[in-house]
Amino acid sequence: MRWRSSFREAVRSLRAAGWTVWLPAAVLGAWLLAMPVYLATVYYAFVWQNPDLIVVDYSFFHHAARRFVHNPLGLYADPEYLYPPPAVLAFIPTTWVPLRVGYVMAGPMIAVQIALAAWGALRLWERERGRVLPSAVRWALVIVALGSGPAFQNLRYAQVNVLMLLTVLAFLALVQRERPGWGALALTAGFWLKLLPLALLPLGLSRRWPRLAMGAAAGLVLVPLALLPVVPLELYREYLFERLPTFSGITDVGPMANSIQASLTRLTVPESALVRGLKLPATAAASAAAGLVGVTVLAAAVWSAWTGRVGRVRAGFVILAILPAVIPLGWEYTFILALPLLLVALVEARERAGWVQALVGLAAFAFWAQRLPPPQMQILADALPRGVLDLYLARLWLAVLGLVALGLAGPVGGGARESPGASAAPGLLRGIRARR
């Protein structure tokens, strides 16, 4: 029968892909089957029974949009609301239904976005490498993405990180197709959600850099000007001079924060703060270490892409992955940005040495071993030595550093293959040499 033949072919494809694909897919697939039940019985049911409950972070979006609709200048009345002014336009649909209804509805929509992001990231990698993954392998990696800890936390908090990730993937896809102007415009849409995506803009530099500049200018200047009748200029002033200075440099030592700054600052507080969480300024050493890592990885990724040592998509995945590790508030759900690099590492692992495969498998485990609820975290804190607990709470950025090293090393067998229809000089330096 045809389905038996298809099943056998899928099994052969997964076995050929190696244990770094089929084993994480099996483990995370089992959790993925339980995840909707867990969310429905623990979170959705509780919210439904308590309609006045503050559902972070979805409540921030919902109430900010309601304030904005009532009076645009009241957007930042809540000191916990930290998003750039235009972001509120993406949150207005949350006002169309009651808060608890919108929160429950957000879950399936975010899950679809995660699947699309994982699928799209793999297709970008395939185009850059000149390879086509078997459908079974691609779906297995989508299951890994959906079953990961960052994915669960985005579903739990109804966060917008996946939307930001999709704008970056759109940028990389357009740059890959030599449309940097439209790519820059897509990237600025993510910037107006959470600022972070702008770090990838240098990857679009090529012989068509004027188009990149025009797209960036349109997104960063012309779009806000066009939105002035809706989003007042005063909001930008308030965000830039009041809101940004307030939370810049602030980290959290609780278990949801997995950035370098959070981990190093966590070493200075008592163990009790590790369970309940506490916001405080990052230490100078923590900020310096995170800044050094971030600048080094960003410079290395951009330089590797400009010189053609690695493809621009690969470099983009590296930059995406390091961002949540080096920002002060690197929440667990923000590490959804690192999933494209993790998926690429899993599929490439079989081409590498055994110890590298073990490292990639350990990284996949780190992305699965998500934060435990407070009661279980307290049990863990009582049972484990402090050093082991700190290591557990640093698992994501440690995993990211390993994945970044593999990403910058490039794939086994050479760099990126030229995509059909792409310029013969994909990097800025090649473009300069071509003009000479």
Disulfide bonds with the S-S distance in Angstrom:
none
